[in-house]
Amino acid sequence: MLATESSSAISFALTEGQRAARDAAREFARREIDPLVDEIDEAQRFPGELFVQAGELGFLGILVPEEYGGSGMGYVEYVLIVSELAQVDASIGLSVAAHNSLCTGHILKFGSEEQRRRWVVPLARGEKIGAWSLTEPGAGSDAAGTRSTARKVDGGWILDGAKTFTTHGSVGDYCVVFAVTDPDGPRHHNVSAFVLEKGMDGFQPGKKENKLGTRASDTAEVIMDNCFVPDGHLLGERGEGFIQALEILDGGRISIAALGLGIAEGAYRTALAYAQEREQFGRPIAKFQAVQFHLAEMATRVAAAEALVMAAALEMDRTGKVTRLAAQAKLFAGEASVFCAERGVQIHGGYGFVKDYRAEKFYRDCKICTIGEGTSEIQRLVISRQLLKGG
């Protein structure tokens, strides 16, 4: 069951191009994604056929300039597209976000001209799928604690180690991987970023995770075992990978904020429609004040999340300096998604607990928004540190 059409409080401020991007994503989600949601969720199947179509629509190179095969749009269009997709299926929203802001975004921002031509162009066109591997079993929130190593040899590097929780870890064609290149170097300047390609000797996916939610978005381990990587695969300067990752995560947090916004609005719209249809005691349950209060609180949190997410997107387009604002948007929108999904199940009652209705899926999907790209606790640390140093 689809949510009813959004009546965004800020729609009036969008340009014609931004409205067109939003409407294209909305139509794609309803026409192509919605019929597959239950099947791909149950089977935990990454829908490659949808990504071919998403690439044709320009959704896999949203932030990439046209000269590199992208759509040449900004973060406002980006969050509109991701949130529209997430209203129908957070798995697709998450995969599109990770492909755009992490892998593709990292190579675009820190790669050389040759590297952009080689990897960004096919990623932006949707001909290849991107992955980004930072997290390790022992280095999650403490990303600087990376244990994977890259040893310099003639003509390149030998990488060894394992990553976990990598979106597209088993289906990605290109993967940005972080490894320690200077074991004795400063803690935040001893890690470098590399681009690995599917099929490289010693590079392979590991265990595919059996997840609570966003089950159609592929999440898997990535393993490097004596993997030779040519010099031309090093992104940016040696030892600056961690610093690069921090910059990329600002955009990644806007991505998860947009995902949370989409889930929150999808859960709210679905609950609103159900409350107007479901009758008890001779009238729709939307007539009962208890349900009305739930809906009012959900709608208010959606509106507040939208304001923060759009503010972060606008500032990213304007200045690119969004560390605090991106963390605030991610924190609030992520927690709003959990609130709205939980209230949505409650409004559906017993039907919210079964897979015949989408309420239970929103409930399973939402939790990633308070974990991925930095937990809510880490967001509070980022925000407070920025405030204390006047940021």
Secondary structure, DSSP 8 states (H G I E B T S, - for coil): --------TTGGG--HHHHHHHHHHHHHIIIIIGGGHHHHHHHT---HHHHHHHHHTTTTSTTS-GGGTS----HHHHHHHHHHHHHH-HHHHHHHHIIIIIIIHHHHHHS-HHHIIIIIHHHHTTSS-EEEE--BTTBSS-GGG---EEEEETTEEEEEEEEEEEETTTT-SEEEEEEES-TTS-GGGSEEEEEEETT-TTEEEEEE---SS-TTS-EEEEEEEEEEEEGGGEESSTTBHHHHHHHHHHHHHHHHHHHHHHHHHHHHHHHHHHHHH-EETTEEGGGSHHHHHHHHHHHHHHHHHHHHHHHHHHHHHHTS--HHHHHHHHHHHHHHHHHHHHHHHHHHGGGGGSTTSTHHHHHHHGGGGGTTTS-HHHHHHHHHHHHHTT-
